[in-house]
Amino acid sequence: MRKGWGILLAVLLVFCLSAVALAADAVQLSVDGKPVEGDSSAFSENGRTMVPIRFVMDELGAIVNWDGPSKTATIYKDTTILSLQPDNRQITVNGVVSEMETPAVAIEGRIFVPIRFIAELFNATVNWNSETKCVEIWFPKGSSFKVVGYYYDDASRDCYFDYDREFDSVVHFNYALTADGHVAERTTNTPDRFEDIEISLRYFGQEKLMLITGFYAYIVDGIVADPAKRASVIADILQLMNKGRYDGVDLDIEAMSEGSKEELVIFMQELRDALGPDKTLTMSLMPRVADRQYWLDRYDYAALAEICDRIHLMFYNQHYASSSPGPNCSIEYLQQGIEYMLQYIPKEKMVIGIGGYGYDWHLTDDGPKGSSVRISTAFERAGLYNAEIKRDEASGVPYFSYLKLVNKEIKVFYGEYQEYEQTVTLTDADGKTYTEIQKIKQPVMHKKTVQVYEQHEVWFEDAQSLSGKIALARGYRVQGVALWRMGFMPQDVMDAIFAQTK
């Protein structure tokens, strides 16, 4: 459905270009129609295009090891292992020795390989465009990198029809656990007309999941601790799945006591057994980024990942409405979280949830008070208040500050007093009580409306920041990304997202 990049060669062509001065004729490169530029050029030798490779980390899609004594470069990509040496035509592919038409070469500490031979090992097509003087590399269609969309409202439906071919899975945000041990349709923010996209979902072979929320600890605790309630919830899920023709279910459990940790695992295993192998079971969970997050001890991530087909990690709200201002999810936060969670969740089951929104904080003496804002709203406010949008280098996220002129009611004293009498009870030196009438003089306060400036700080996502997060996720070779939410992000942002996921 989408064009795959072939992670290894993307690494070789994009990440591995480094500063090398070459005397040979430099050539241009493009991957899937997109020009590749770097500070070290590929070059042509004996009619062969030679591309530089550098040591790369496994999270970028491949592991490249250099053995100095044997002068051997070994590339590990999934189940494929390539070994080659400079100035040697022989290359070993999964233990089988074959011969390249042009050997790899070493120039100024860098190794260059013939790209056509390497590309074709991964089923890519290499073409020479004589008009543009460019070597074009085209990867086969189809990608294992999935895009999941949370379907929330009518705007989600419109978003789906704009990008219907791009999604692999759509999650219907429309159900919630109830205290009596059932699953009910949500009474607020209920998505309308989900059936409108049914035909397209089936036509494109896309997965349709129902999402069930558990936002209250007393409800989740009560269900997972009671075998009868667990059975009742599972029966409701099976009935609703059959009625709505869902391919699976996603459980969004965001509130639970630590004492329910093992019972949640039992419930999920019972649900897995009831669904059988033909239905998809996923969970949307808050990620940990460190051991010190004791409030997330309630989740046995490893056990849940073993049961589920996927775990959607909600990498948003690093900063939130009642926190200090900051990024919704910084690139460092995402990287730290992915690396931490890989201890418990295999990359093949990990989906990175990204939030396409931000927060506007009103900075008060009592602390910041934030509210969520759409990306388009953030840009509108920056324009309205003539605010300069800056980008935080550390997080990769844009932000700005502005002053908002508002009417505020205050109390003013103009020197007036109001006198009145009041009876009070007093105690004398002997401990006897008596009453006394006292005259009270109290200042008169008048209400007045004045104009004051509120100080605001806004942090939000945009096309660049979200593209960077998806590129990072792809480098870790996780299963995909989940968009919170469909219809919440402007077109330029959606275009940038899908440009990264192709």
Secondary structure by P-SEA (a helix, b strand, c coil): cccccaaaaaaaccccccbbbbcccccccccccbbbbccbbbbbcccbbbbbbccccccccbbbbbbccccbbbbbcccbbbbbbccccccccccbbbbbccccccccccccccaaaaaaaabbbbbbccccccbbbbccccccbbbbbbbccaaaaaaaaaccccccbbbbccbbbcccccccccccccccccccaaaaaaaabbbbbbbbbbccaaaaaaaaacaaaaaaaaaaaaaaaaaacccbbbbbcccccccaaaaaaaaaaaaaaaacccbbbbbbbbbbcccccccccccaaaaaaaaccbbbbbccccccccccccccccaaaaaaaaaaaccccccccbbbbbbccbbbbbcccccbbbbbbcaaaaaaaaaaabbbbbbccccccccbbbbbbbbbbbccccbbbbbbbbbbbbbccccccbbbbbbbbbbbbbbbbbbbbbbbbbbbccaaaaaaaaaaaaaacccbbbbcccccccaaaaaaaaaaac
